[in-house]
Amino acid sequence: MTRDRLVAALKPTALDEVPMDDTDDMDVRISAIIATPRPDAARERRVPRKRLLLAATGAVTVTVTAAAAAIVAVAAGGHDDAPARIGPAKVQAAALSFTRRSGHLIVTVKDPVADPARYKKEFAAHGLNIDLRLMPSSPKNVGSVLFLEDDGDGQVKTITAKGRCGTDTCSVGIKVPLTYKAFVRVVFGRPARPGEQYETGPGDTPGEGVGLSNVKGRTVADVLAEARRRHIGTISYRYEDGPNTPRQNVLTADQVKSYWYVHDAVAGGDGLVIMFVGPRPTNH
């Protein structure tokens, strides 16, 4: 996805969009997603967009296991006491993985659908002030780092693994100094819920993030018919025709020809689908 296309998807309005020159950059969208107040001194760092969009594949899920516990009633002195639990206490599987290596903690997500409070508790147990959030992502990005900010002069780094997202190298965790005490916020990809939109990037199927099958090269009429079948009704349009694409490329529905071609369809927030269309089947 090009930068202009990413920018086009950030702050869409209805059909009377502002010019693309007035649209904020990608950091605005991320900041909006994680708008919880943070320390004033926090220093924001994004994982490079190329790496962000080519992140890890495959969700790693954890099944919580617990030892069986028996409840027995004990009678004493002619009075029934409260039931007593015997056997091992119930144990909840860890949501995060911590590994010590060369003066650092290597942290990865074991359970990408856990309650954020569990992440915070596990970080606190290691003396870390880290706010970990989850954001819906494509299947290959589940468990990968989508965003990182810290208040420690860049001491917190992402770690990468080749092959976690096909042939690409992906950011799959963070590396934190053992003595680190400053604030960190990190966002990992999680599985999208049924019907939930998510961002897509290079290597993803055009349209998959908004619940459509591959839209690339199909006519507008064909894609709109599928959108109706899937009850996708809020659509905004962007004109895209290679070097002929104007800077202000927002279109109203009546300006779009049914025989034009669709190049991509991406999530615009709040259920909006942004469709990139043009008169030619390929965008060159």
C-alpha positions, 0 to 999 in steps of 0.5 A: 500500500502506498503512503498516499493510500495509507494517508487516504485511509486515516481520517475519512469523512463521508463523501465530502472529504477534505483534500488529501493535503489536510489529512494527518499522517499515519501516526495520528491513526495509531495515536488515536487507537491508543489514545490513553494518556501517557507520560508527557515525556514519552518519546514516540517511535514507530516500527518502520512501516515496511516492517510493521506491515510485514510482521509475524505470521500465525497466532500462537494461542495458549490453552489455560490448564489447571490442576483438578481441585476437589471440594470436600465437606469436613464435619467437626464438633457437630457443626458443618465447616465451610468446604475446604479446597485441597490439592494444587491451586488453580494456575493460569498460563502466562500471557507473555514470555520473558527470556533473560539474554545479555542484560535484557529481557526478551518479551513476546506474546504467548496469548494474543487474546488475553485481558490487557490487565494480565499483561500489565500484571506480568510486566509489573512482576518483572519491575517494568512499566509497560502498557501492552495493547492489542490491535486487530491485524491480518492473520500473518501479523498476529503476535507481531509488533505494530507500534512502539513508544518509550520514554528511555531514549530508544533503549527498548528495541524490537526483535525480529524473526525471519520466516514468521510471515512467509519469507519476510523478516518480522518484528515479533517481540521487544528487548528491554534492559533489565534495569529499565524503569521508564514508561513503554507502550507497545501494540501487538497484532491480534486475531480480528473478530468475525466482521471486524476490519483491520489494516492490510499491507504488502502481501495481504489480499486486496480487500481482505481487511474489510471482509471482501474477497480479492478485489484487485482488477474486478469492476466496481459493479462486481465488488459493490454486488459482493459488498451488498451481499456482505452487508457492507454499506458505507463506502468512500471512493478514491480515484487512482490511475497511476501517474495520472492520479490527482492529489485531491482524489476523493470521489463522490459515489455518482462520479464513479463509473460501474465499469471502472476497476477496483485496485484495493479496498481498505478499512477507514475506521468506524466501519467505513470501507475506502475503495480505490478505483480507476478506469484501467484494470491495473494501477500503473 
